[in-house]
Amino acid sequence: MTDAQDTTDTLKHTALLGVHRALGAKLVGFGGWEMPLAYGDGTIAEHRACRQDAVAFDVSHLGTVRVEGSDALDRLQSALTNDLAKIAPGRAQYTHLLDEADASVVDDIIVWWVDEDVFDVMPNASNTDRVVAAIGGVDTTVERSIIAVQGPRARARTTAAIPDAADVPRFGVRRFTWQGTDCVAAGTGYTGEDGFEVAVPNDAAPAMWEAIVATGVVPAGLGARDTLRLEAALPLHGHELGAGITPLQAGLGWVVGWDKGDFRGRAALAAERDRGVARRLVGLATEGRQPPREGSTVLDGGTAVGSVTSGNFSPMLEHGIALALVDSTVRAEPGSSLELEQRGKVRQATVVATPFVRAGQFALPS
């Protein structure tokens, strides 16, 4: 759910910007915010630290929209695809906001169900205004910071520093107090590894970050977050999701609560379901270190059948990996061969099952 790089000169700053500068982070524009891309050891080292141990990300650029009141549940049910009746207060859920006309994914969202009538809806930063227009609520993004601690040892390392957050169950949501400050933690993340995210008021965020890093958790930037999410085959809005791309094309039909009643974009999505999707998302692997790149044409026997939506070098597998949308008529089962046309050259690609890397697969012994 990371936003595309922003090149504007008017960037917002998180409460942790001073911490990042002190750590020597390379700062870039992301979703309208100045954010750390990587620290001293670089993206690959941070990526491997997350797969093997634990890292911390500043993801305060992501949005938070507080929706509350006796009608809050009904408003979200009628706007978003997933069915909140499947969960309860104290739980989180992944969901989509669709375009009414063609069921394209306007945004993919995590909902934290904080209390009975209190929800924190977490959109991508650049989509926050569109989400507020669709569901109402109050944009509280600038009031808090969000720190994501991810990796197979994320909980073990931070148990003493922030025990209530370290103990939150996977996809659980919990209010807690840390050093006299009210916070919210959720067992969510965007790396494919175990871990949690904490919403902390801005004035307490630097102290919490420093307490986390003091446990041996490695600071990591958004470069590693993107390569981690790709290895986990997690969709990125503007790539695997967005204009012209529906949940069904992206292989995310499980995000749709067909039995809950009407929701925004349901009719268009049901029509696509009934006629069958024209394309689908697949995983591809290539040999060597040269990464497949977004926009590369996918070929089947020399005929164009799709395009790469995200591609990169996998730091753990040590070869290229990609996600691609291809025509549904193409034989694209694991083991099938396709080609990629990139910069005028054609290279072989093999269809593989996703995720490319599983949680805990590379964890170091405790």
C-alpha positions in Angstrom: 0.0 0.0 0.0 2.9 2.3 -0.5 2.3 5.4 -2.7 4.4 6.2 -5.8 7.3 8.6 -5.5 6.4 12.3 -5.4 8.6 14.9 -7.1 6.9 18.0 -5.9 8.7 20.6 -3.8 5.9 21.0 -1.2 6.4 17.9 1.0 4.9 17.2 4.4 7.1 16.0 7.2 6.5 13.3 9.8 7.3 13.8 13.4 10.2 11.4 12.9 12.0 13.4 10.3 14.7 14.6 12.7 15.4 11.1 13.8 15.8 10.0 10.2 18.2 12.8 9.4 20.2 12.0 12.5 20.5 8.4 11.2 21.7 9.6 7.9 18.7 8.4 5.9 18.4 9.1 2.2 15.2 11.2 2.0 12.8 11.2 -0.9 9.3 12.4 -1.7 6.6 9.7 -1.3 2.9 10.3 -1.5 3.5 14.0 -0.7 5.7 13.3 2.3 9.5 13.5 2.8 10.3 9.9 3.8 13.4 7.8 4.3 14.2 5.6 1.3 17.1 3.8 3.0 19.7 4.3 5.7 23.5 3.8 5.8 23.6 0.0 5.0 21.2 0.3 2.1 17.9 -1.3 0.9 19.2 -4.9 0.4 20.6 -5.0 4.0 17.4 -3.6 5.5 15.3 -6.1 3.4 17.4 -9.0 4.6 17.2 -7.8 8.2 13.4 -7.9 8.0 13.3 -11.4 6.6 15.8 -12.7 9.1 15.3 -10.6 12.3 13.3 -7.3 12.7 13.1 -3.8 11.3 11.2 -0.6 12.0 9.6 1.6 9.3 8.1 5.1 9.6 4.9 4.8 7.7 3.3 8.0 9.0 2.7 9.1 5.4 -0.2 6.6 5.2 -3.6 8.0 5.9 -5.8 7.7 8.9 -9.5 8.6 8.7 -11.4 8.3 12.0 -15.0 7.2 11.4 -17.2 7.0 14.5 -20.8 7.1 15.7 -23.8 4.8 15.7 -24.0 4.8 11.9 -20.2 4.2 11.4 -20.5 0.5 10.7 -23.3 0.9 8.2 -21.4 3.7 6.4 -18.4 1.5 6.0 -20.4 -1.6 5.0 -22.1 0.3 2.2 -18.8 1.9 0.9 -16.2 -0.9 1.2 -16.0 -4.3 -0.4 -15.2 -6.6 2.6 -17.8 -7.6 5.2 -17.0 -6.2 8.7 -19.6 -8.6 10.1 -16.8 -11.3 9.7 -14.8 -9.6 12.4 -15.6 -7.5 15.6 -14.2 -4.7 17.7 -10.6 -5.3 18.4 -9.8 -6.7 14.9 -8.5 -5.3 11.6 -9.6 -6.1 8.0 -8.2 -5.6 4.6 -10.7 -4.1 2.1 -11.2 -2.1 -1.1 -13.0 1.1 -2.1 -14.3 0.7 -5.7 -15.2 3.0 -8.5 -19.0 2.8 -8.9 -18.9 2.6 -12.7 -16.3 -0.1 -13.5 -15.3 -1.6 -10.1 -11.7 -0.4 -10.4 -10.0 -0.2 -7.1 -9.9 3.4 -6.0 -7.9 2.4 -3.0 -7.0 -0.6 -0.9 -7.4 -0.1 2.8 -6.9 -1.5 6.2 -9.7 -0.9 8.7 -8.8 -0.9 12.4 -12.0 -1.6 14.4 -10.9 0.3 17.5 -14.1 0.3 19.6 -17.7 -0.5 19.2 -18.5 2.6 17.1 -14.9 3.7 16.4 -13.0 2.8 13.2 -9.6 4.0 11.9 -9.7 3.6 8.2 -6.1 3.5 6.7 -5.9 4.6 3.0 -2.8 5.2 0.9 -1.6 8.8 1.5 -2.4 10.2 -1.9 -5.9 8.7 -1.8 -7.0 10.0 1.6 -9.2 12.8 0.3 -11.0 10.4 -2.0 -11.6 8.0 0.8 -13.0 10.8 3.1 -15.3 11.9 0.2 -16.7 8.4 0.0 -17.0 7.4 3.7 -17.0 10.7 5.6 -15.1 10.8 8.9 -12.2 13.0 10.0 -8.7 12.9 8.5 -6.4 12.5 11.6 -3.2 11.7 9.6 -1.2 14.7 10.8 -2.0 14.1 14.5 -0.2 10.8 14.8 2.8 8.8 13.6 2.7 5.2 12.6 5.7 2.9 13.3 5.7 -0.6 11.7 7.8 -3.2 13.4 8.2 -6.2 11.1 10.1 -9.5 11.0 10.2 -12.9 12.6 11.8 -11.5 15.8 9.7 -8.2 15.8 7.7 -9.3 18.8 10.5 -11.0 20.8 12.8 -7.9 20.5 10.2 -5.4 21.5 8.4 -7.2 24.3 10.1 -5.3 27.1 10.0 -1.9 25.3 6.3 -1.9 24.2 4.7 -5.1 25.6 1.1 -4.2 24.7 2.0 -3.6 21.1 4.3 -6.6 20.8 1.6 -8.9 22.2 -1.3 -7.7 19.9 -2.5 -10.8 17.8 -2.2 -11.0 14.1 -4.9 -8.7 12.7 -5.9 -7.7 16.3 -6.3 -4.1 17.4 -5.6 -2.8 20.8 -5.7 0.5 22.7 -2.9 0.9 25.2 -0.9 3.5 27.2 2.8 3.9 26.7 4.7 6.3 29.0 1.5 8.1 29.8 0.5 8.4 26.1 -2.6 6.8 24.5 -1.7 4.6 21.5 -3.3 2.0 19.2 -1.5 -1.1 18.0 -2.6 -3.5 15.2 -1.1 -6.8 14.1 -0.8 -5.6 10.6 2.0 -4.9 8.1 3.1 -4.8 4.5 6.1 -7.1 4.3 4.7 -10.7 4.5 6.4 -11.2 7.9 5.0 -11.2 11.4 4.8 -7.9 13.2 2.7 -5.0 14.2 2.0 -1.3 13.6 1.6 1.4 16.3 -0.3 4.7 16.0 1.4 7.0 18.5 0.8 10.8 19.0 3.4 12.8 17.3 5.0 14.2 20.4 5.8 10.7 21.7 6.8 9.2 18.4 10.6 10.0 18.6 10.9 8.4 22.0 9.0 5.3 20.9 11.1 5.0 17.8 14.3 5.2 19.9 13.0 2.7 22.4 12.3 0.2 19.6 15.7 0.7 17.9 17.4 0.3 21.2 16.2 -3.3 21.3 18.2 -4.1 18.2 15.5 -3.5 15.7 17.0 -2.2 12.5 15.7 1.1 10.9 14.5 0.5 7.4 13.3 2.7 4.6 10.5 2.6 2.0 12.9 1.0 -0.6 13.0 -2.2 1.5 9.3 -2.0 2.2 8.6 -2.1 -1.5 10.9 -5.1 -2.3 9.6 -6.9 0.8 6.0 -6.5 -0.3 6.9 -7.7 -3.8 8.5 -10.8 -2.5 5.3 -11.4 -0.5 3.2 -10.7 -3.7 1.3 -7.9 -1.9 -0.5 -5.5 -4.3 0.6 -1.9 -4.6 -2.0 0.7 -5.6 -1.1 2.2 -8.9 0.5 -1.0 -10.0 -1.5 -4.2 -9.2 -4.5 -2.2 -8.2 -5.9 1.1 -9.6 -7.7 2.5 -12.6 -9.0 -0.3 -14.8 -8.0 -3.0 -12.4 -10.6 -4.8 -10.3 -10.2 -7.0 -7.2 -11.1 -10.0 -9.3 -8.3 -9.3 -11.9 -5.9 -9.0 -9.0 -6.8 -12.3 -7.6 -8.4 -10.7 -4.5 -11.9 -12.0 -4.7 -11.7 -13.0 -1.0 -11.8 -9.2 -0.2 -15.4 -9.0 -1.5 -18.3 -9.7 0.8 -20.9 -10.8 -1.7 -23.4 -11.8 0.9 -23.5 -8.6 2.9 -25.8 -6.5 0.7 -25.0 -3.6 -1.6 -21.8 -1.7 -1.6 -20.2 0.9 -3.9 -19.2 -0.8 -7.2 -21.0 -4.1 -6.5 -23.1 -4.1 -9.6 -20.1 -3.6 -12.0 -18.0 -6.1 -10.1 -20.8 -8.7 -10.2 -21.1 -8.2 -13.9 -17.4 -8.9 -14.4 -17.7 -12.0 -12.1 -20.5 -13.3 -14.2 -18.8 -12.8 -17.6 -15.4 -13.8 -16.4 -12.3 -11.7 -16.0 -10.4 -10.8 -19.2 -7.0 -10.8 -17.4 -5.4 -12.1 -14.2 -2.4 -11.4 -12.0 0.5 -13.9 -12.1 3.9 -14.3 -10.6 7.0 -14.5 -12.8 10.6 -15.4 -12.1 13.6 -14.6 -14.3 17.2 -15.8 -14.2 20.1 -13.5 -13.1 20.2 -10.3 -11.3 18.7 -8.1 -14.0 15.3 -7.1 -12.6 12.1 -7.2 -14.7 10.7 -3.7 -14.9 7.2 -2.3 -14.6 5.6 -1.8 -18.1 7.6 -4.6 -19.8 5.5 -6.5 -22.3 4.6 -10.1 -21.5 4.8 -12.3 -24.6 3.5 -15.8 -25.3 5.1 -17.3 -28.4 5.9 -13.8 -29.6 2.4 -12.4 -29.1 1.8 -9.7 -26.5 -0.5 -11.0 -23.8 0.0 -8.6 -20.9 2.4 -6.4 -19.0 4.5 -6.3 -15.8 2.9 -4.3 -13.0 5.9 -4.6 -10.6 9.3 -6.1 -10.9 12.6 -6.1 -9.1 15.6 -8.1 -7.9 14.7 -10.4 -5.0 17.3 -10.0 -2.3 16.4 -13.4 -0.7 16.0 -15.5 -3.9 18.8 -13.6 -5.7 17.0 -13.4 -9.1 14.4 -11.3 -10.7 10.7 -11.5 -9.8 7.7 -9.8 -11.1 3.9 -9.5 -11.0 2.1 -9.2 -14.3 -1.4 -8.9 -15.6 -1.9 -11.3 -18.5 -4.8 -12.3 -20.7 -7.0 -15.0 -19.1 -6.7 -17.1 -22.2 -3.0 -17.6 -21.7 -1.8 -20.8 -20.1 -0.1 -19.3 -17.1 0.1 -22.1 -14.5 3.2 -22.5 -12.3 6.0 -23.9 -14.5 4.7 -22.4 -17.7 7.1 -20.4 -19.8 6.5 -16.8 -21.1 8.8 -14.0 -22.3 9.4 -10.5 -21.3 10.2 -7.7 -23.8 12.3 -5.1 -22.1 14.2 -2.3 -23.8 14.0 -4.1 -27.2 15.3 -7.4 -25.8 13.4 -10.6 -25.1 14.2 -12.8 -22.1 12.6 -15.9 -20.7 10.3 -15.9 -17.6 8.7 -18.7 -15.7 5.3 -18.5 -14.1 5.7 -19.3 -10.4 3.3 -19.6 -7.4 3.0 -16.6 -5.1 4.0 -15.4 -2.6 7.6 -15.7 -3.9 8.8 -15.8 -0.2 6.9 -17.1 2.8 6.8 -15.6 6.3 9.7 -16.9 8.4 11.3 -18.7 5.5 14.7 -17.0 6.1 14.5 -16.4 9.8 17.8 -16.7 11.7 17.9 -19.1 14.7 17.0 -17.4 17.9 
